[in-house]
Amino acid sequence: MKHLFTKKFRTHFFAFTIALSMVGFIGCQQPTDESIESSTSTLKSAHITNSCMSVCLVAGQYMYVGTVNVGYLGEDLQVEFEITEPGIYLTETHVDVFTSLDDLSALKKISKGGAIPGKFTFKNSWSQSEMETHYTATIPADYLSSMTDGADCFYIAAHAALSNGETAWGGLCDESDKGVSLDIALQFPGKNWSTYFEFCNDYCEETLDFTYAWEDLNIDWNDGRGNDGDFNDLVIRSSVSKMYDQLDITLYAVARGAAYDHAFKIMVPKVGIVDGMSGGITGAANIIDSGDYYIITIFESTKAALPEEGIAPHQFAANTALADTTCTPIDTVEITIAIDDNFVFDPTKPYYPFITVHPGMLNEYDLNIYELAEAMTPGSGNTWIGQSGDEYPNGIIIPLDWKWPYERTNIKTAYTSFKSISEGFDPTWYTTTPATGTVFDIDCE
């Protein structure tokens, strides 16, 4: 049985869009002390598409009947009841928000018997013949603010009366011998088994977008050859969504301008990761327990993920040629990591990416992202020396969907603000507009 699960409302780091087209279909209940009877046509509200959190809807303390889903539409909070058990329908719903049990007691919404759902502010009712299986209550921003005083975390009470005669509450549930149980949910004081749950605004945090790019040679020009400085030997894009109980990472292999093969990996601190080696990390090609960290292989072979396109004069490459007209091939891997409250999340570096060049060979070596490695341990960032004698990073991070230089086009030609480490590397170099005709300007979504 499910216990508590969530779904993140994903957005790009620099773009936030909301499905406003749904507004006309979602019932908005104004504060009232009376149950509202409505026609079937107005009650068939659309499912919310911006759910950030879901909890169990449990009837009779032990029967899992569906979920309570929570999200935002603009600044208004939406609480959706969704029945999944066949043959059971909603006959009443009651919803309220609060930050203190004392506040609810003062409003006479709690008694010695427990919570009094009939006194909750947002309510609706149906006849059994309407066979309503889901309903969305919209809590206006002004009411939410008045009840929570703008707090980032607050509580939600969600109650439903059902067609089978049972009453149901939303909250954290877990498996039990009888089915499921709300015993681990937050319990209202009093004699009944009424429950509530906590919701925090950061459950709806935006997705973060990053691009990682490498020069993959670990030799310098004074050794007879070296990197060409186009920083397209491997290009990986990433989007990250953190929820309170899981971290979702989507990684896209989008360009390979190298004759060498690589494995792309990420390193994540073990603290706060739940059952990392036994099902807590899903979607990975391989997982290694490395002391304080898990090393997670995403792409075992970038040559397999990004096969050569055969476009002259650089037949070995994928999505780096000036003559290319499409962004194919690409490869995508989705990783889910179960976490708890001990997991420390830094949105500027949600994990540590690196590549292994020549994976599986005797001469393999690892190359990290210079800025991230330096932030972790100064002096540990991988670098190379160019023909001019200047020192450059092997791997760079760009906090957006970045357009990389064409094959054999030096990054300083494309992005004139890019400086070597010797020249005083400026981490904001990517904010300059690339020179015309120097970057792979094809949509790779």
C-alpha positions as CSV (number, residue, x, y, z in Angstrom):
1,M,0.0,0.0,0.0
2,K,1.1,3.6,-0.5
3,H,1.9,5.7,2.4
4,L,2.7,9.3,1.5
5,F,3.8,10.4,-1.9
6,T,4.3,13.7,-3.8
7,K,4.4,15.0,-7.3
8,K,6.4,18.2,-8.0
9,F,5.0,21.0,-10.2
10,R,8.0,21.3,-12.5
11,T,9.0,24.6,-14.1
12,H,12.2,25.9,-15.7
13,F,14.6,27.9,-13.5
14,F,13.9,31.1,-15.5
15,A,10.3,30.4,-16.6
16,F,7.3,30.0,-14.4
17,T,4.0,29.1,-16.2
18,I,0.6,28.2,-14.7
19,A,-2.2,26.4,-16.4
20,L,-4.6,29.3,-16.3
21,S,-6.8,27.6,-18.8
22,M,-8.0,25.4,-16.0
23,V,-9.4,28.3,-14.0
24,G,-12.9,28.2,-15.5
25,F,-13.3,24.5,-14.6
26,I,-12.1,24.6,-11.0
27,G,-14.8,25.2,-8.4
28,C,-13.8,28.0,-6.0
29,Q,-15.5,27.9,-2.6
30,Q,-15.8,31.2,-0.8
31,P,-15.8,31.1,3.0
32,T,-19.2,30.0,4.3
33,D,-20.7,28.4,7.3
34,E,-23.3,26.5,5.3
35,S,-22.9,23.5,3.1
36,I,-23.3,24.4,-0.6
37,E,-25.5,22.4,-2.9
38,S,-24.5,22.8,-6.6
39,S,-25.6,21.3,-9.9
40,T,-23.6,18.4,-11.4
41,S,-22.3,20.6,-14.2
42,T,-20.6,23.0,-11.8
43,L,-19.1,20.2,-9.7
44,K,-17.3,18.3,-12.4
45,S,-14.1,20.3,-11.7
46,A,-10.9,19.4,-13.6
47,H,-8.1,17.6,-11.9
48,I,-5.4,20.0,-10.7
49,T,-2.3,19.9,-12.8
50,N,0.0,21.6,-10.3
51,S,0.1,19.1,-7.5
52,C,3.1,19.5,-5.2
53,M,2.1,17.1,-2.5
54,S,-0.3,14.1,-2.1
55,V,-1.3,12.3,1.1
56,C,-3.5,9.3,1.7
57,L,-7.3,9.7,2.1
58,V,-8.2,6.9,4.5
59,A,-11.7,5.9,5.6
60,G,-12.5,4.2,8.9
61,Q,-8.8,4.5,9.9
62,Y,-7.8,1.5,7.8
63,M,-9.2,1.7,4.3
64,Y,-7.2,3.5,1.6
65,V,-9.8,5.2,-0.7
66,G,-7.8,7.8,-2.5
67,T,-5.6,10.9,-2.1
68,V,-5.7,14.5,-1.1
69,N,-3.6,16.5,-3.5
70,V,-2.3,20.0,-2.8
71,G,-0.9,22.7,-5.1
72,Y,-1.1,26.4,-6.1
73,L,-3.0,28.1,-8.8
74,G,-1.4,31.5,-8.8
75,E,-1.4,32.6,-5.2
76,D,-4.5,30.5,-4.3
77,L,-4.1,27.1,-2.7
78,Q,-5.9,24.1,-4.2
79,V,-6.9,21.0,-2.2
80,E,-8.2,18.2,-4.3
81,F,-10.0,15.1,-3.1
82,E,-9.5,12.1,-5.5
83,I,-11.3,8.8,-4.9
84,T,-9.6,5.8,-6.4
85,E,-11.5,3.0,-4.7
86,P,-14.2,1.6,-7.1
87,G,-17.8,2.1,-6.1
88,I,-17.1,4.9,-3.5
89,Y,-18.1,8.5,-4.0
90,L,-17.9,11.8,-2.2
91,T,-21.0,13.1,-0.4
92,E,-19.3,15.9,1.6
93,T,-15.9,17.6,1.7
94,H,-14.5,19.9,4.4
95,V,-11.2,21.8,4.3
96,D,-9.4,24.3,6.4
97,V,-5.9,25.6,7.0
98,F,-4.2,26.7,10.2
99,T,-0.8,27.1,11.9
100,S,-2.0,26.5,15.5
101,L,-4.4,24.1,17.2
102,D,-5.1,26.9,19.7
103,D,-6.4,29.1,16.8
104,L,-8.8,26.4,15.7
105,S,-10.0,25.9,19.3
106,A,-10.6,29.6,19.5
107,L,-12.7,29.4,16.4
108,K,-14.6,26.5,17.9
109,K,-13.5,24.1,15.2
110,I,-12.1,21.7,17.8
111,S,-13.9,20.2,20.7
112,K,-13.2,17.5,23.3
113,G,-14.5,15.1,20.7
114,G,-11.9,16.2,18.2
115,A,-12.0,18.2,15.0
116,I,-15.5,19.4,13.9
117,P,-15.4,19.2,10.1
118,G,-18.8,20.8,9.7
119,K,-17.2,24.0,11.0
120,F,-14.4,24.1,8.5
121,T,-14.5,27.1,6.3
122,F,-14.5,25.4,2.8
123,K,-17.1,22.8,2.3
124,N,-19.3,21.2,-0.4
125,S,-21.9,18.3,-0.7
126,W,-23.4,16.0,-3.3
127,S,-26.1,13.4,-3.6
128,Q,-25.1,9.8,-4.0
129,S,-26.6,9.8,-7.5
130,E,-24.0,12.3,-8.7
131,M,-21.2,9.8,-8.1
132,E,-18.6,12.4,-7.5
133,T,-15.1,10.9,-7.4
134,H,-13.0,14.1,-7.2
135,Y,-13.4,17.7,-6.1
136,T,-11.1,20.7,-5.8
137,A,-11.5,23.3,-3.1
138,T,-9.7,26.6,-3.8
139,I,-8.6,28.6,-0.8
140,P,-8.1,32.2,-1.8
141,A,-4.8,33.8,-1.1
142,D,-6.2,36.4,1.3
143,Y,-7.9,33.7,3.5
144,L,-4.7,31.6,3.4
145,S,-2.7,34.6,4.5
146,S,-5.1,35.5,7.3
147,M,-5.0,32.0,8.7
148,T,-1.2,31.4,8.3
149,D,0.2,34.9,8.6
150,G,2.3,34.2,5.6
151,A,4.1,31.2,7.1
152,D,6.1,29.0,4.7
153,C,4.7,25.9,6.5
154,F,1.2,25.4,7.8
155,Y,-1.4,22.6,8.4
156,I,-4.3,21.4,6.2
157,A,-7.3,19.6,7.5
158,A,-9.1,17.6,4.8
159,H,-12.2,15.5,5.7
160,A,-14.7,13.7,3.4
161,A,-18.0,11.9,4.0
162,L,-18.4,8.9,1.6
163,S,-21.2,7.1,-0.1
164,N,-20.5,3.9,1.9
165,G,-21.3,5.7,5.1
166,E,-17.6,6.0,6.2
167,T,-15.8,9.2,7.1
168,A,-12.3,9.8,5.7
169,W,-9.4,12.0,6.6
170,G,-6.3,13.1,4.7
171,G,-2.9,12.4,6.2
172,L,0.3,10.3,6.3
173,C,-0.6,6.7,6.3
174,D,1.3,3.4,6.4
175,E,0.7,-0.3,6.0
176,S,-0.9,-2.2,8.8
177,D,-2.3,-5.7,9.3
178,K,-5.8,-4.3,8.7
179,G,-4.9,-2.4,5.5
180,V,-3.5,1.0,6.1
181,S,-3.4,3.2,9.2
182,L,-3.4,6.9,9.9
183,D,-1.8,6.3,13.3
184,I,1.4,8.0,12.1
185,A,-0.5,11.1,10.9
186,L,-0.8,14.2,12.9
187,Q,-3.8,13.7,15.2
188,F,-6.3,16.3,16.4
189,P,-6.8,16.2,20.2
190,G,-10.1,14.6,21.3
191,K,-11.9,11.4,21.2
192,N,-12.3,10.9,17.5
193,W,-9.5,9.9,15.0
194,S,-9.5,13.1,13.0
195,T,-6.1,13.9,11.4
196,Y,-4.3,16.7,9.6
197,F,-1.0,17.1,7.7
198,E,1.7,19.7,7.2
199,F,2.3,21.5,3.9
200,C,5.3,23.7,3.2
201,N,5.6,26.0,0.2
202,D,9.0,24.7,-0.7
203,Y,7.4,21.5,-1.8
204,C,6.5,23.5,-4.8
205,E,10.0,24.8,-5.5
206,E,10.8,25.4,-9.1
207,T,12.9,23.0,-11.1
208,L,16.6,24.1,-11.5
209,D,18.3,23.8,-14.9
210,F,22.0,23.3,-15.3
211,T,24.3,22.5,-18.2
212,Y,27.7,20.8,-17.6
213,A,30.4,20.8,-20.3
214,W,33.8,19.3,-20.6
215,E,37.1,19.4,-22.4
216,D,38.1,15.8,-21.9
217,L,41.9,15.7,-22.4
218,N,44.1,15.6,-19.2
219,I,47.3,16.5,-21.1
220,D,48.7,20.0,-21.9
221,W,50.0,21.6,-25.1
222,N,53.6,21.2,-24.0
223,D,53.0,17.5,-24.2
224,G,52.5,17.8,-27.9
225,R,48.8,18.2,-28.1
226,G,45.9,19.4,-26.0
227,N,42.3,20.5,-25.8
228,D,40.8,22.7,-28.5
229,G,38.8,24.7,-26.0
230,D,35.3,24.3,-27.6
231,F,33.9,22.8,-24.4
232,N,31.7,20.4,-26.3
233,D,33.5,17.1,-25.8
234,L,30.6,16.2,-23.6
235,V,27.5,18.4,-22.8
236,I,25.0,17.2,-20.2
237,R,21.8,19.1,-19.2
238,S,20.0,18.6,-15.9
239,S,16.8,19.5,-14.2
240,V,16.3,19.0,-10.5
241,S,13.2,18.9,-8.4
242,K,13.3,18.5,-4.6
243,M,10.3,17.4,-2.7
244,Y,10.2,16.8,1.0
245,D,10.6,13.0,0.6
246,Q,12.4,12.7,-2.7
247,L,14.9,14.3,-5.1
248,D,14.0,14.0,-8.8
249,I,16.9,14.5,-11.3
250,T,16.5,14.3,-15.0
251,L,19.7,14.2,-17.1
252,Y,20.0,14.7,-20.8
253,A,23.1,13.8,-22.9
254,V,22.9,16.4,-25.6
255,A,26.3,16.7,-27.3
256,R,29.5,14.8,-27.7
257,G,32.3,16.4,-29.7
258,A,34.9,13.8,-28.7
259,A,36.5,10.7,-30.2
260,Y,36.8,9.3,-26.6
261,D,34.1,7.5,-24.7
262,H,33.0,8.7,-21.2
263,A,30.8,7.6,-18.3
264,F,28.8,10.4,-16.7
265,K,28.3,10.0,-13.0
266,I,27.1,12.0,-10.0
267,M,28.1,11.9,-6.4
268,V,25.5,12.5,-3.6
269,P,26.1,12.7,0.2
270,K,24.7,9.6,1.9
271,V,23.2,11.5,4.9
272,G,19.5,11.7,4.5
273,I,19.2,9.3,1.6
274,V,16.8,6.4,2.5
275,D,17.8,2.9,1.6
276,G,20.2,4.1,-1.1
277,M,21.6,0.6,-1.9
278,S,18.3,-1.2,-1.6
279,G,15.7,0.6,-3.7
280,G,16.0,4.2,-2.4
281,I,17.7,5.3,-5.7
282,T,15.9,4.3,-8.9
283,G,16.8,4.8,-12.5
284,A,20.6,4.6,-12.2
285,A,22.8,2.4,-14.3
286,N,25.0,1.6,-11.3
287,I,25.4,2.7,-7.7
288,I,28.5,2.5,-5.5
289,D,28.7,3.0,-1.8
290,S,31.8,5.2,-1.4
291,G,32.1,6.0,2.3
292,D,30.2,9.2,2.9
293,Y,28.8,9.3,-0.7
294,Y,26.9,7.3,-3.2
295,I,28.4,7.4,-6.7
296,I,25.6,7.0,-9.2
297,T,26.4,6.2,-12.9
298,I,23.9,7.9,-15.2
299,F,25.3,7.1,-18.6
300,E,27.7,4.2,-18.8
301,S,28.8,5.1,-22.3
302,T,28.3,8.5,-23.9
303,K,29.2,6.9,-27.2
304,A,26.2,4.7,-26.8
305,A,24.0,7.6,-25.5
306,L,25.2,9.9,-28.3
307,P,26.3,7.8,-31.3
308,E,28.4,9.5,-34.0
309,E,26.5,11.2,-36.7
310,G,29.1,10.9,-39.5
311,I,28.9,14.5,-40.5
312,A,32.2,15.6,-42.2
313,P,34.7,16.6,-41.3
314,H,34.1,15.5,-37.7
315,Q,32.3,12.1,-38.2
316,F,32.9,11.0,-34.6
317,A,30.7,13.8,-33.1
318,A,27.1,14.2,-32.2
319,N,25.3,17.6,-32.2
320,T,28.4,19.8,-32.6
321,A,28.8,20.1,-36.3
322,L,28.2,23.4,-38.2
323,A,26.4,21.4,-40.9
324,D,24.0,19.7,-38.5
325,T,20.3,20.6,-38.8
326,T,18.8,18.6,-36.0
327,C,19.5,17.9,-32.3
328,T,19.6,14.1,-32.6
329,P,20.5,11.9,-31.1
330,I,20.0,12.7,-27.4
331,D,19.5,10.4,-24.4
332,T,17.6,11.0,-21.2
333,V,17.8,9.3,-17.7
334,E,15.5,10.0,-14.8
335,I,16.8,9.4,-11.3
336,T,14.6,9.4,-8.1
337,I,16.3,9.5,-4.7
338,A,14.3,8.9,-1.5
339,I,15.3,11.4,1.2
340,D,14.3,12.4,4.7
341,D,14.7,15.5,6.9
342,N,18.4,14.9,7.3
343,F,19.2,15.4,3.7
344,V,20.9,18.8,3.0
345,F,19.9,20.4,-0.3
346,D,21.9,23.1,-1.9
347,P,20.1,24.4,-5.0
348,T,23.3,25.8,-6.4
349,K,25.0,22.3,-6.3
350,P,22.4,19.6,-5.8
351,Y,25.0,16.9,-6.5
352,Y,28.5,16.7,-7.8
353,P,28.8,15.6,-11.5
354,F,32.0,14.2,-13.1
355,I,33.0,12.0,-16.0
356,T,35.2,9.0,-16.3
357,V,37.2,9.2,-19.6
358,H,37.9,5.8,-21.2
359,P,35.5,4.0,-18.8
360,G,36.5,0.4,-18.0
361,M,40.0,0.8,-19.6
362,L,43.3,0.7,-17.8
363,N,44.0,4.3,-18.7
364,E,40.7,5.7,-17.5
365,Y,40.6,9.0,-15.5
366,D,38.0,11.2,-13.9
367,L,37.4,14.9,-14.6
368,N,35.2,17.0,-12.4
369,I,33.4,20.4,-12.7
370,Y,36.1,22.9,-11.8
371,E,33.9,25.4,-9.8
372,L,32.1,22.6,-7.8
373,A,35.3,20.8,-7.0
374,E,37.0,24.0,-5.9
375,A,34.1,24.8,-3.6
376,M,34.3,21.4,-2.0
377,T,38.1,21.2,-1.7
378,P,40.2,24.1,-2.9
379,G,42.9,23.0,-5.3
380,S,41.0,19.9,-6.4
381,G,39.5,21.2,-9.7
382,N,40.8,19.6,-12.8
383,T,42.6,21.9,-15.2
384,W,44.6,21.9,-18.4
385,I,47.3,24.2,-19.9
386,G,46.5,25.8,-23.3
387,Q,48.9,26.6,-26.1
388,S,49.3,30.1,-24.7
389,G,50.4,28.7,-21.3
390,D,47.2,29.8,-19.6
391,E,45.4,27.4,-17.3
392,Y,41.7,26.4,-18.1
393,P,39.1,24.3,-16.3
394,N,38.3,20.9,-17.7
395,G,34.6,21.0,-16.7
396,I,32.3,24.0,-16.4
397,I,28.8,24.6,-15.0
398,I,26.2,26.9,-16.6
399,P,23.0,27.4,-14.6
400,L,20.7,27.5,-17.6
401,D,20.0,25.7,-21.0
402,W,23.3,26.7,-22.6
403,K,24.3,26.8,-26.3
404,W,27.7,25.3,-26.7
405,P,30.3,26.2,-29.4
406,Y,30.5,24.4,-32.7
407,E,33.2,21.8,-33.2
408,R,36.7,23.3,-33.0
409,T,35.3,26.8,-32.2
410,N,37.1,28.1,-29.1
411,I,34.8,29.1,-26.3
412,K,36.5,32.5,-26.1
413,T,35.6,33.1,-29.7
414,A,31.9,32.3,-29.0
415,Y,31.7,33.9,-25.5
416,T,34.0,36.9,-25.4
417,S,33.7,37.2,-21.6
418,F,35.1,33.7,-21.0
419,K,38.5,34.0,-19.3
420,S,41.1,31.4,-18.4
421,I,41.9,30.7,-14.7
422,S,45.2,32.5,-15.3
423,E,43.3,35.6,-16.6
424,G,40.9,35.6,-13.6
425,F,38.1,33.2,-14.5
426,D,34.7,35.0,-14.2
427,P,31.8,32.5,-13.4
428,T,29.2,34.9,-15.0
429,W,30.8,34.7,-18.5
430,Y,27.8,32.8,-19.9
431,T,25.5,35.9,-19.5
432,T,27.1,37.5,-22.6
433,T,25.4,36.9,-25.9
434,P,27.4,34.4,-28.1
435,A,28.9,35.7,-31.3
436,T,26.8,35.0,-34.3
437,G,27.4,31.7,-36.1
438,T,29.6,30.3,-33.3
439,V,27.3,28.1,-31.3
440,F,25.0,25.1,-31.9
441,D,21.8,27.1,-32.1
442,I,19.3,24.3,-32.5
443,D,16.5,23.5,-30.1
444,C,17.4,20.3,-28.2
445,E,14.2,20.0,-26.0
